[in-house]
């Protein structure tokens, strides 16, 4: 009789697969980790504070701005998971203001987390992803959390938008570089999502209620998207069912990117 622990989750499209989610201690990352677990994956979460990761996830503490720590964390995740099929690069931070509002140090800090954090994690994970891809065609992927800010000009988001524009370009370049290795690379572009970061942004506003109403109004659906909705899009791109999709940015923005509605009567 096997001594392995019994997994009571029903098998899903991620059954037998192993995933690593960065920034999985809260918000979109935690929702993604929870969904992958529910759909059958073994999941490790890498975060500066992984305590908020869902039950069942392997929690690994690391900062994506530290290369040695990222390499050690990815190695630990792969060892404990036994393999790596799916990398979700989600760790990121925000910034509010025009190009005049942040000094060089803040630009460097945000780009270090939002762009180089993805680079460090992917660089550390690629050897394991290649090993898995050799025997699991169509089941290996990298999915980045990008933003509608990469494709739409938003006020007071100069630094954040620049970082996410880089994430979009990085995603396309990686998709081209690793296609023949059997590794698909895509990103999701959330609109304004109801996450802890947006909550902190609203708390800092002079009129939080008015600011929330404005954020809702600029998305054609008239509401913020949820972390669970963004997680569903990430899982969609990472699923083996999406084996024909790479180099794609999937907007989860309540219609903000593509729709131009007439004012309501």
C-alpha positions, -999 to +999 in steps of 0.1 A: +000+000+000+013+034-009+023+057+019+017+089-002-010+112+013-044+109-002-055+138-024-093+143-021-095+169-048-113+157-079-089+154-110-090+184-133-072+197-163-041+204-142-040+169-127-004+156-125+010+191-131+031+212-109+029+250-108+049+279-092+031+312-086+051+343-076+034+369-056+010+342-045+005+354-009-024+378-017-046+392-044-044+378-079-016+354-071-034+338-041-065+334-062-045+318-090-028+294-066-061+284-051-077+278-085-048+257-098-050+236-066-087+232-071-081+220-107-056+193-096-022+210-097+005+207-071+013+244-063+042+263-047+039+299-039+069+323-038+064+355-020+080+380+004+052+370+028+037+337+017+015+334+048-016+343+028-012+316+003-041+291+001-040+259+021-024+231+003+002+253-014+039+250-006+050+283+008+084+296+000+097+330+012+118+350-013+121+385-028+121+386-066+146+414-065+173+391-051+187+368-078+204+343-054+172+340-033+150+335-064+173+307-077+173+290-043+135+293-040+128+280-075+152+251-069+134+243-036+100+245-054+111+221-081+125+197-057+094+196-035+070+196-064+090+169-083+088+188-116+076+221-130+049+225-157+036+260-151+053+292-140+030+321-132+050+354-129+027+375-109+048+394-083+046+432-089+041+466-073+022+497-083+031+534-088+009+565-090+020+597-107+034+613-139+070+612-151+077+641-128+066+624-096+092+598-092+130+600-090+154+576-106+156+554-075+118+548-076+119+541-113+147+516-107+128+500-078+095+494-097+112+482-128+134+459-107+103+442-092+079+443-122+103+435-150+135+420-137+115+400-111+099+381-140+133+378-157+150+363-126+122+339-120+119+327-156+157+324-158+158+302-128+128+281-138+137+275-175+159+244-169+131+227-151+105+238-176+127+224-205+131+191-187+093+188-183+086+200-219+107+172-233+082+146-221+050+167-219+043+186-251+017+213-248+017+212-210+045+236-202+039+273-200+049+307-185+021+332-178+028+368-168+005+391-150+007+423-172-019+451-172-043+471-193-017+499-186+005+482-212-019+489-240-040+520-229-028+554-218-039+559-182-035+591-163-012+591-133+004+558-142+036+567-161+060+545-142+036+516-138+026+517-174+062+517-186+070+487-165+039+468-178+047+478-214+081+461-208+063+430-195+042+428-226+072+430-249+091+405-227+062+381-230+063+382-268+101+379-270+101+349-246+073+333-266+095+335-297+126+323-279+111+293-263+085+281-288+107+253-302+115+242-267+079+234-261+073+263-237+044+285-243+045+321-230+015+344-226+002+372-204-030+385-189-038+422-189-062+430-160-080+462-159-085+478-125-090+448-102-104+446-067-072+437-050-054+448-018-032+472-038-062+490-053-077+490-018-046+508-004-048+532-034-084+541-026-076+545+011-050+571+002-073+591-020-088+624-008-123+610-015-122+571-016-158+567-026-154+592-056-122+575-066-138+540-066-167+553-086-143+568-112-124+535-114-156+516-119-169+540-145-139+538-168-145+501-173-175+495-197-189+468-174-192+495-147-173+476-121-139+464-110-128+430-122-121+405-094-090+386-086-109+354-093-117+365-128-080+373-135-070+340-120-094+322-143-078+338-174-043+328-161-055+292-157-071+293-191-037+302-207-017+278-186-041+248-192-031+220-216-064+229-234-046+261-245-017+241-261-021+261-293-018+295-277+015+314-272+025+350-275-009+362-266-021+389-242-056+382-228-074+413-215-095+409-184-107+445-181-145+447-183-142+458-220-118+487-213-093+478-240-116+472-270-150+488-264-161+524-270-197+526-257-219+556-261-229+573-229-258+557-211-291+576-217 
